[in-house]
Amino acid sequence: MTLDRLGRELHDLRISITDRCNFRCAFCMPDGEDYQFFHREEILSFEEIKHFVKALIPLGVRKVRLTGGEPLLRRNVERLVSMLGELPLQDLSLTTNGFLLKEKAKSLKSAGLRRVTVSLHSLKDEVLSKLVGREVSVSHILEGIEEALRVGLTPVKVNVCVIRGVNDGEIVDMAHLFKRMGVVVRFIEFMDVGNLNRWSLEKVFSVKEMLRVLSEHFRLEPVAKSYRGEVAERYRHVDCGVEVGFIASVTQPFCGDCNRLRLTADGRLLTCLFAQEGHDVKSLIRSGAGEEEIRDFVRHLWQVREDRYSERRLELLKEGTLPKKMEMFKIGG
């Protein structure tokens, strides 16, 4: 039996498997901040994660995405992929910053991973290095994307967070590059996830503006959503069919159709990307709870949810009452 609350059917589970990262990304953990990372015993084991996912399948979960932190830093991540691949899922994917993808793509594919999404916010080494807090080569990440394509982790998607005055001048170059590569690129409005990314409304380059810029260089046509709750506005190049997506959670909120549940590495459930706190499911799992008990916990949580932060953001901003939220490196994507 699937769940439904205000039209929001549970379908998509995002699992953060580590809060560690090889970048100090300006989007979620800029330099100068002091962090308390999880100890190994605090995070869910692979067996606990599988037990939880299996319990949720009767509630409608069909898609699982592994996130972080940087999920490729989790030791033996391929074993978790293999374990989850034994479950009746429609999709098993992973989001990565791409730094280790060239080395990991083949083993991930062999373990049963179906596709990857790479976060890449600039094609310029100096801009990307500033954003991620360490010297990094864009060409190395592009080689990882090419390797993912070669081994069949497709469709490969690239997420680009567009920030006015930082990388908004690169969207045409990115669209050209990924069109040639046959990679789906998705341009995302800069969001106030967490509390550390120095977000302001003035830095938001809207999807409307992105479409106007890209329409001067490409012939794009809209593509219908493939399922209710899909967050991206999808388009494709008329001449080749390669898709371009846009995520407008600031200017066009989609709270009403949200179908995502998030599980943090330390076993807290979040019903919203902008959550202030999570709900402890780790204690339930470690108490020996069976699948039905876990389902009851999630069923209640989902049915009483009233998340609509994106719809209220501008109102809260005007009032000066924006809440303190969990940080992105703990939530995942």
KANORTA-V621311 format. One record per backbone hydrogen bond with DSSP energy under -1.0 kcal/mol. NH is the residue of the N-H (numbers start at 1). CO is the residue of the C=O. E is the energy in kcal/mol with one decimal. If there is no record, write none. Layout:
nh: (NH NH)
co: (CO CO)
e: (E E)
//
This chain:
nh: (3 8 11 12 13 14 15 16 17 24 26 28 29 33 42 44 49 50 51 52 53 54 55 56 59 60 61 62 63 64 65 66 67 70 73 74 77 79 81 82 83 84 85 86 87 89 90 91 93 94 95 96 104 105 108 109 110 111 113 114 117 118 119 120 128 129 130 131 132 133 141 142 143 144 145 146 147 148 149 150 151 153 154 157 158 159 160 162 164 166 167 168 170 174 175 176 177 178 179 180 181 183 184 185 186 187 188 189 193 203 204 210 211 212 213 214 215 216 217 218 221 223 230 233 235 236 237 238 241 244 245 246 247 252 257 258 261 262 263 264 267 269 270 275 279 281 282 285 286 288 289 294 295 296 297 298 299 300 301 302 303 304 312 313 316 317 318 319 320 321 326 330 331 332)
co: (59 5 259 259 63 261 65 263 67 132 131 25 25 30 39 265 45 46 47 48 49 50 51 52 56 57 56 11 11 91 13 93 15 20 70 71 74 76 77 78 79 80 81 83 84 87 62 62 64 115 66 117 100 101 104 105 106 107 108 92 94 157 96 159 124 125 126 127 128 129 137 138 139 140 141 142 143 144 145 146 147 148 152 116 184 118 186 188 203 163 163 163 167 170 171 172 173 174 175 176 177 178 156 243 158 245 160 247 191 200 201 206 207 208 209 210 211 213 214 214 236 234 227 246 244 221 242 219 237 235 185 233 187 248 254 255 12 270 14 268 264 279 262 272 269 267 267 281 282 285 284 290 291 292 293 294 295 296 297 298 299 300 308 309 312 313 314 315 316 316 275 327 327 328)
e: (-1.0 -1.4 -2.1 -2.2 -2.9 -2.7 -3.0 -3.0 -2.3 -2.0 -4.7 -1.5 -3.2 -1.1 -1.7 -2.7 -2.2 -2.5 -2.3 -2.1 -2.7 -2.9 -1.7 -1.3 -1.4 -1.8 -1.4 -2.4 -1.8 -2.1 -2.2 -2.5 -3.3 -3.2 -2.1 -1.6 -1.3 -1.6 -2.1 -2.4 -2.3 -2.7 -2.0 -1.1 -1.8 -2.2 -2.0 -1.7 -2.5 -1.1 -2.5 -2.6 -1.5 -2.5 -2.4 -2.4 -2.4 -1.6 -2.4 -2.5 -2.5 -3.0 -2.5 -2.3 -2.8 -2.7 -1.5 -2.1 -2.5 -1.1 -1.3 -2.5 -2.0 -1.5 -1.9 -2.4 -2.1 -2.2 -2.1 -2.3 -2.3 -2.7 -1.9 -1.9 -2.8 -2.7 -2.9 -2.6 -2.8 -2.3 -1.8 -1.0 -1.9 -2.6 -2.3 -2.4 -2.5 -2.6 -1.5 -2.0 -1.8 -2.6 -1.9 -1.0 -3.2 -2.8 -3.2 -2.5 -1.1 -1.5 -1.5 -2.3 -2.9 -1.7 -2.3 -2.8 -2.3 -1.1 -1.8 -2.2 -2.1 -3.0 -1.7 -3.3 -2.6 -2.0 -2.6 -2.7 -2.8 -2.4 -2.9 -1.6 -2.4 -2.6 -1.2 -1.6 -2.5 -2.8 -2.9 -2.7 -2.1 -3.0 -3.1 -1.5 -2.1 -2.6 -1.8 -2.5 -2.9 -1.6 -1.7 -2.0 -2.5 -2.3 -1.8 -2.4 -3.2 -2.1 -2.0 -2.9 -2.1 -1.5 -1.2 -1.1 -2.8 -2.8 -2.3 -1.8 -1.1 -2.6 -2.7 -1.3 -1.5 -2.8)
//
